Amino acid sequence: MKSLASRQSLEEVHHSIDATKAKTGWKRYFLFAGPAFLVAVGYMDPGNWATDIAGGSKYGYSLIWVLLMSNLIAILLQTLSARLGVVRGRDLAQASRETYPPVVNFSLWVLAEIAIAACDMAEVIGLSIGLNLLFGLPLVWGVLFAIYDTLIILYLQRKGMRYIEILILSMVALIGTAFFIELFFARPSVGEIALGFIPGLKDSGALYIAIGIIGATVMPHNLYLHSSLVQTRRSNRDSEGIWTAIKYNLIDSSVALNIAFFVNVSILVLAAAVFFKNGLNNVAEIQDAYKLLAPLLGHKAAPILFAVALIASGQSSTITGTLAGQIVMEGYLDLRIAPWLRRLITRLLAIAPTLLVIYFFGESKLGALLILSQVILSLQLGFAVVPLIQFVSDKEKMGEFVINKITKGLAWLSALIILGLNFKLVLDALFEWQQDLVNLAWLFNYIIVPIVFFTSSLLAYIVWCALFGQKWKKKEDAKLPHGKAEDIPIIKKKHYSRIAICIDFSDSDIKAITEGVSHGSANTEYFLVHIVETAGARAMGDQIQDYETHEDWKQLKLYGHKLREQGYEVSERLGFGDPKKEIPTIAEKINAELLVIGQHGHRGIMDIIFGETISVVRHNAKCPVLVV
C-alpha cells in the first residue's frame, strides 16, 4: 500500500487535464473551469429545495439575505479550499491527517462520514420524490432504485473527469433553465425581493430554517471535494503558474456558485410568490409544492419542469457525494477500497434511515427529514471550516501563497457566524430534548449529553490549534511531500526458476510472454495460465467440456509448442471460473516465484460488470506480480 505522503488525492484522475496548453485568457479559463461546477451542484441539491421551499412559504422573501450571506461565505471558503489543493497538493482530509493526532483524525472522519451520509440522504429522497411525481413510482421503489446510479458514476469516472464535468454542466443548465421558466410563470414582485436582502429573523422557527439554509448551502463535504478536484489540473509549479491557477479557480468558483445562488433564490422566490402570497405558509413538502404549482400558476408545464429539475439536482449531487466520500476515507484513514464498494456503503447509509422514516412515520415526514439532514450538515461545518482556515493561514507550508490578513479576518468571521448559529441551535435543542425526554432521562444524560460534550471538546481543540498552534507533532517524514528516501541495500540480481504467465488471447499476450521470458534464465520453468470464464465453467469447473474450453486449451498448447521450439521449458495450466480467484490459486499450486499478467481486454462499463482482475490478483497472489 502506498503511504499517505506518496498517495495523490483522487489518484486515478490526478493531473489528468493539462491546463498548461492554452496561453490566452478564455481558453485557459475553460481548461481550469469545472471543479467549482461539480462543487456547485451540492449547493442546489434536494436539501436546498426543502429549506428554500419551507423558508419561502412560511416567511416570504425575508430570508433571501440568508442565501446571499451563505453564498458569499461559500465563495470565500471554496476559494480557500481550492487554494489549499493548488498550493500544497493536499486535499483537506490529507492535510488534517498530517496535522492532528490519530484520535482527532478518526473523530473528524466519523463526523465527515455522517455529513456525507446526511447529504446523500437528501439526494436519495430527492430522486425518489422526483420519480414519484413524474411517473407515479412508489417512494420506496424510488429509494431502492437509487442504488443503481453507482454504475453510471463509476463508468463516468473511468472515462475521465471531463465526462463527469460535462454531465454536471448539463444538469446545472437544465436546473437553471427550468427555474427561469418557473419564475416567468410566477411573476414575483421585484420590490419585495429587494426587501428580502435586509437581514432579520422573525422568530426561532426562522432561525432553524436559516441554519438549515446555511447547512444546505455551505456544505462541509464540498470543502474536501474542491481541494481535491483542483488537483485534476496540471499547471506549472513555479510561482507564476500557481498564482495563475489560484486566479482561475477563483473565477471558476465565483461563476459556478453564483449560478447556484440564482437557483436557490429562484426556489425561495417561487415558494414566496406562489405559496406565501396565497396564504399557504406551511408548504415544507416538495410533493405539496409540486401539486400546488399547476393550479396556482395556471400552467401544466410548471410541475413537470419542477420534477425534472429535482431529479437532475439529485443525480448531479450524488456524483459529487461519491467523490467526497472517497476523498474523506482515503485522506483521514489512508484507506482505499474499491470505488463501487465505497459508493454502495455511502448509499446504504443514506437509504436505511430513509426507509425507516417511510415505514414508521409515513411518506409525509420526508420533508422534515430533508431539513434535518441539512441542519446536520450545518452542525458539521465547523469541523471542516476551522482546519481549512488553519491550513491556508500557515505561512510555513503555504509560503508566499498564504492568505492575507483581510481574507483571514473574513474567513474567521464566516466561521464565527456558522459556529454562533450552531451554538444557539444546540442549546435550544438541548433544552427542548430535556423537557421531552423526562421519562427517558438516561437517554438524555448518558447518550445525548456525552455526545454533545465530546464534539464540543473536539471543536474547542481544533479552534485552539487554529489560533495558537498544536503541540502534537507527527514524525518528520510525514511532512515530506513524497515520503523519505530510504537507504538502498546491495541488490542481488534475481533469477526466477518458476514463472507463471497469464494468457487471455488478446493483444497483450505477446507482451506478457516476452516480458516473462526476459525475467528467466536457461533453467527457468515457465507456466502458461489461462482461465475459462464461461457460465458453464463457473458452475461445473474442470468438468466442463464445451467448445470454448476445447478451443482455449488448443490455443494455449499452441503457445507452449512455439516456446518449446525456441528451447524453453514450458507447461500449460487451464483454470475454470473467476480469474481473480483462480490465477492466484494456480500460481500458489505451481510454486510460482513470479506472476506475469497483461492488461485485460475490457474497459469502462465492462470493468464494472466483470470486475478489475489485475488489482485483485495483485492483492491475492503470494508471489511478486509483474503487470505488463
N, C-alpha and C positions, 0 to 999 in steps of 0.2 A: 504494500500500500504506500502511496506517496505521502510524504509528510505534508503538513499544512503549509509549511513555508514554501514548498515547491509546487503545490497544487494551485491551479488558477480557477477563479470563480467562473462557473458555467464553462468548464474546460472544453466541452465539445464545440462551443461556438466562440471561444475566446479569440479576439483579434481576427475574426473571420471576415470582417468587412474592412477593406483598405481605404482609409479616409485621407491618405496622402496623395491620391491620384490627382484630384481636382485642385486647381490653383485659384479659380475665380470664386467670388463670394457665394453665389447662389448654388453652384454645383457642389461646392464644399459643404454648404449647409445641408443639402439633400443627402450627402453621404453621412453626416453626423445625425441627421434627423431620424427619429424612430423610437429610441429608448423612452423618451418622455411620453410618446403616444401610448406605448404599452403601459406605462405608469398611469396615464390619464384615464384609461378605461376603468381603473379602480375607483376613480372619483365620480363615475357616473353609473355605478352598478346598482342592482335592485335595492340594496340597503339605502343608498341615497334616495331612491324613489320613495321608499317608505317614509323616511324622515321628512323629505320635502313635501310630500302629499299631506302628511299629518300636520306639519307646520303651516302650510298654505291654507288648508281647510279650516284650521282652528284659529290661527292668528293673522290670516290675510297676508298682506305684503310686509308685515312688521319684522319678519326675521330675515329679510334679504341681506341686511348688514352682516348677519352671522355668516352667510355664504360668502360675502365679499371678504370678510376678515379671514375666514377659513382658506379661501383661495390664495390670498396674499401670503399667509403662513405656509401654505402648501408650496407655492413657488419658491419661497425662501429655503425651506427645508429640503425640497427635492434638488435644488441647485447645489446646496451644501453636500447632499448625498452624492450627486454626480461628481463634484469636485474631489471628494474622498476617493472615489473609484479611479478617476483620471490621474490624480497626482500619486497616490500611494499604490495603485494597482491592487487594492484590497477592497472587498465588499464590507459592509457594516458588521456582519457577523464574524468575519475573519479578523477584522481589527479589534473587535471585542474579545475574541479568544486570545489574542496576543497581548491583551492589556489586563484583563481581570483574572482572579483566581478561578480554578475549575468549578467550585461550588456556585460562584456567581454566574459563570457562563452557563452552567447547566440550568440554573433557575431562569435566566434570560431566555434560554432556548425553550423551556416549557411555556413561558408566557408568550413567546413569539408563535409557537405552535397553536396555542389557544386562540390567538388573534387570527391566524390564518384559517383555522377551522371555523371561527365565527364569520370570517369573510366568505369562506366557501359555502357556509350555510345560506348566506344571502343569495349567492349565485344559484344554488340548488332550488331554493324557494322561488326565485325569480323565473328560472327556466320552467319549473313545474306549473307555476301560475300562468305563464305565457302560453304554454301548450294547452292548458285547460281552457283559457279564454278563446284561443283561436280554433282549436279542434275538439273541445269538449273532453279531452283526455283527463281521467280522474287524477287528482293531485298526487295520490300515492304512486300511480304509474309514472307520472312525470318525474317524481323524486327518484324512482328506481332507474328511469331512463337516463338520468344524469350521470350514471356510472360509465356509460359507453362513450362519452366525449373524450375519454382517456386516449382512445385510438387516434382521434383527429389531432389532438395536441402532440402526441409523440411522433406522429407522421410528419407534421409540420416542422417540429424541432429538428428532425433528421434532415429535412430538406434545406434548413438554414434559417437564420434569424430574419432575413429579408422576407421570406414567405409568411412568417408569423406576423411581421410588421405590416405587410400588405393586407393580410386578413383583418388585423386590428384597425387599420386606417379605413378599410371598407365598412367595418362595423360602426366606427365613430361617425363616418359620413352618413350612414343610414340613420343612426340615432338622431344626429343633429338635424337632418332633413325632416324626419318625422315630427320633431317638436317645433320646428319652424312652421310647418303646415298647421300643427295644432294651435299655435299662438295666433295664426292668421284667422282660424275659426273662432277663437275665444275673444279676440279684440280687447285685451286688458287696458286699464287706464294707465297711461304713461305717467300722469301726475302722482297717482297713488304708488306706483312703482318707485318713483324718485323718493317719496317719503319713507319708503322701506329701508333706505340706506342710512337712516338716522338710528343710532344704537339705542336699545332699550328692551327690557324684558318685562312682560305684563304680570307674570306670576311664576310659581315654581314649576308648573307644567311647561311653560315656555323655556325654562332653564333646562329641563330634562330633554326636550326636543332639540334645544340649541347644542347641548353636549352630544346628542346623537348625530346632529349635522356635522359637528367638528370631527367626531369619530368616523363618520362616513366619508368625509372629505379628505382630511389629513390622515391617511391610513398608514399604520405603522409598517406593515409588510412592504409597502411601496418604497420605504426608505432603504430597506435591504435590497429590494429589486433594482432600484435605479443605480445604486453604487456598483452593482454587478453588470447591468446591461450596457453601461457606457464603455465597459472593457471589451465589448464585441467589436469596437472600432480600433483599428490600428492607426496610430498617429505618431508623428515624430516625437522623440523623447527628450529633445532639447527644450530650453526654456520657452522659446517662441512657439514650438509645437504644442506644449502643454497649455500655454495661455490661449492659444487658438482653440484647442479642444474645450477648455473651460468656457470660452465665449460662445461657441456654437451650441454647447449644451445648455447654456443659459437661455439662448434664443429658442431652442427646442422646447425647453420647459415652459417658457412664457407662452408660446403659441399653443402648445398642447393643453396646458392647464387652463388657459383662458377659454378654450373651446369647451372643456369640461365645465367651467363656470357658467358658460352660456346655457348648457344643457340643464344644469341644476337649477339655475334661475328660471328657466323655462318651465320646469316641472312645478316649482313652487308657485310661480305666477299663474300657471294654468290652474292649479288647485285653488288659488285665491280667487281668480276671476270666475271660475265655474262653480266651485262649491261654497266658498266663504260668502260670496255675494248672493248666493241663493239660500243662505241660512243653513247650509249643510256643514256644520262645524266639527263633526266627528268622523270624517271620512279618512280613516287611518289604514283601511284595507285597500290594496291595489285592485282586488276584484271589484270592490264597490266603485272605485274610481272609473274602472273600465265600463261598468254597467251604466253609470250616470252620464258618461260623456256624450253619447249619441242623443238622448232626449234633451239634455241641457244645451248642447251646441247646435242641435238640429242637423247633424251631418253624420251619415252612417260610416264614413271613412275614418272618422276620428278614433273610435275604439280599436279599429283594425290596426291603424298606424301605431297606436299606443301599445298594443300587444306585440307587434313585430319588433318595435324598438326595445321592448322589455326582454324578449328572447335574445336579441342581438347584444344587449347590455350584459345579460347573464353569461352568455357564451364567451364574449370577449374578456370579461373579467376573470373567468375561471382559468383561462390560459395563463394570465399573469400570476394568479394564486398558485398554480402548479410550479412555475419557475421560482417563485418566492420560497415555497416550501423546500425545494431542492437546495436553494442558496442557504437558508437558515440551518438546515440539518448538516450540510457539508461544512459550513463556516463555524458553527458553535461546537459540533461534536467531532469534526474531522471524520465524518462517517458518510460514505457514499453507497447508496443502494440503487437497484435498477429503477429508472425513471417511472416505469409503469407501476411498480410496487409503491413508490413514493406517492404517486398520483392516487392510487387506489386507497392508501391509508388516509390521505387527506380527505378524499371524497367520502369515505365511510364515516369518518369522524364528523362530517357535516350532515350526512344522511341520517345517522342514528337519532340525534335529538329531534330532527325534523319529523321523522316518522313517529316518534314517541309523542310529540305535541299533537300531531294529527289524530293519533289513536286515542289519547287520553282526554284531550281538550277540544278536539274538532278543528276543522279547517279554518274556522273564523279567527283562531288565535295566531295564525301565521304572520299577520301584520305586526302584532305585538312582538313576536319572536324576531322579526326583521329589525325592528327598532332596538330591541335588546342586544342583538348582535353588533349593532353599530356603537352602542354605549360601551360594550366590552372592548371594541377596538379603541375607543377614546381612552379608556382606562389603561390600556397597554401602551399608549403613545409615549408617555414619559420615559419608559424603559428603552425606547429606541431613540427619542429625540435628544435626551441628555448625553448619552455616549457619543452621538453624532457631533454635537457641539464640541465636546471634549476633543475628539479626534481631529477635527478641522481647525481647532484652535492651538494645536500642538506645533509650535514653531520648530522643534527639533526634527519632527518627522515630515512636516509639510513644507519646511524651508521657506522660500520666497512666496509660496502659494498659500500660506496661512491666511485666514480671513482677517480683515481689518477690524478695528475697534467698533465701528458703526455696525457692520454686519454682525459681529459678535453680540453687540447690545440688542439688536433686533431679534437675533436668534434666542437669546435668553428671555427677552420679553415674550416671545411666542411660547416658549416653554413654561413661563410663569402663568400665562393665560390658560394654557392647557392644564397644568397642574392645579391651579387655583379652582377652576371649574370642576375638575375631577374630585378635588378635596371636598368641595361643597356637596357634590353628588354622593360621595361615600358617606359623609356624616349624616345626610338626610336619610340615606338608605339604612344605615345602622340603627338610627332612632326608630324608623318605621318597622324594621325587622324585629327589634327588641320588643315592640308592642305586639306585633303579630304572632311572635313565637313564645308567648308566655307559657303555653303548655308544653313547649319543646325547648326549654331553657338550655338543656345540654347541647342542642344543635347550635344555638347561638354562642354559648360560652366556650365550647370546646372545638368547634369547627370553624365557624364564621370569624370569630374574633382572632384566633391564632393565624388564620389565612391573611386577614387584613394586617395584623401586626407584622407578619413575615414579609409581605410585599411592601409595606411601608418602610421597614428597615432596609430592605434591598434597595428601594428607591433612594432612601437617605444616603446609603453608602455610595451609590452611583453619583448622586449630586455632589457629595463630599469629594469624590475622586475628580470630578469635572472642575470643581472650584479650587481645590487645594492639592491635587495630585494624590496618588495612592502609594503606599509603602511597599506593597507586594510586588515583587519582580519575577518575571519568568527567566528561564535560562537564557544566556546571551545569544545562543544560536537561534532562538525563536525570533529575534529581532531581524535576522538576516532575511533578505527577500527571497532567496532560493536555498536556504539551508547552509550548513557549514561544510566546507570541503574536508573530507577525512583523509588520513594517511593511507596510501595505497600499498598493500603488501607486495612482495615479489610474486609476480604472476607466472605460473607454470602453464604451458600450453596443454589444453585438454584434448585427449584423444578418446573419442567416444567409440565404444565397442559394439553397442546395440542402439540403432537409431530407427525410430518409427516415423514414417512419412504418411500423412493423411492424403487420401486421394478422393476427389469428388467429381472427376471427369469434367472439369471446367478449364478455363484458360490458365488457372493458377497452378495446375498440376505440374507442368514442366518446370516452373519456377521453384515449386516446393521440392521436387525431386533433385534438381540441380543444386539447390542450397543445402539440402540434406546430405547429399553425397559429398559435397565440399567440406563438410564437418567431420567426415570419417577418415579412415586410413585403409591400408591394404587388408587389415584383419577385421574390419568392421562388418557386422551383420546388419542388413537393412530389412525392415518390415514395411510392406506397403499395406496400409489400412484403409478400408472403405466401409461405410455404414449404409445399409439398405434402410430407407426411412419410410417405406410404404406402410399403409394401414395394416396390411396383412403381416408385414414383418414385425410391426409393433405388437400385434396380437399373438402371433404364433412363434416369433423368434426364429431360431435356426431350423425350425420345422417347415418354414415356408419354402415352396418350390415353384414360385411363379416365374413369369417370363423375365421380369426386371432383375430378379435375383440371379438367374442364369446368365443374362447378358452382362451384368455388373461383374460377376465372377470371371467371365470370359475376358472382359476388357482389363480387369486387374491382373490376370495371368499374363496378358499380352505385355503390359508394362514390365512385369517381372522378367519375362523372357528377354526383352530388349536389354534390360540392365545386366542380366546374366551373360548375354553375348559380349558385353563390354568387360566381363571379368569380375563383376561384383557378386557377392553372396547375398541372395535376396529370397525372402519368404513373403507369402501373401496371407492377409488376415481379413476375413469378412465378418462384420458385426451387424446386428439387427436391432432396430428401434430408434431411440433418441441418441443422436450423435454426442450430445452434451454429457451423457452418462456412459455411453459405450466406448468412446475414444479413450477417456482416462482409464476405464476398466481394462481394455485390451493392452494399453501401454504398461499398466501395472503387471498384468499376467506375463508379458514377454520380458519384463525387467528392463524396459527401455531406459536408456540414460539420457536421451534427448528426444523430444517430440516435435516434429516439424509440421506446421499446419498453414495452409494458404487461405486467402480470403474466400469466403463463401460466395455463391453465385446469385444471392438475392439481396435486395436492399429495401429501404423505405418501409412501406406498409407490410411487405413480406417478412421483414425482420420482426415486426410486432406479432405477426401470426405464427411464424415458425421459431422465433427466438433468435438471439445472437449466440452462435455456437462458440466463437473464439473466446470471448470474455469468461464464459462459464467454464470452458475446458481449462483455461489458464489457472482458475482457482481450484479446480478439482484434481488436476494432474499432480502426481507426486514427483515428477521429474521436471527439469527445465523445459520450457516451451518456447520454440522459435516461431514467430509469426512472420510469414513471408508476404 
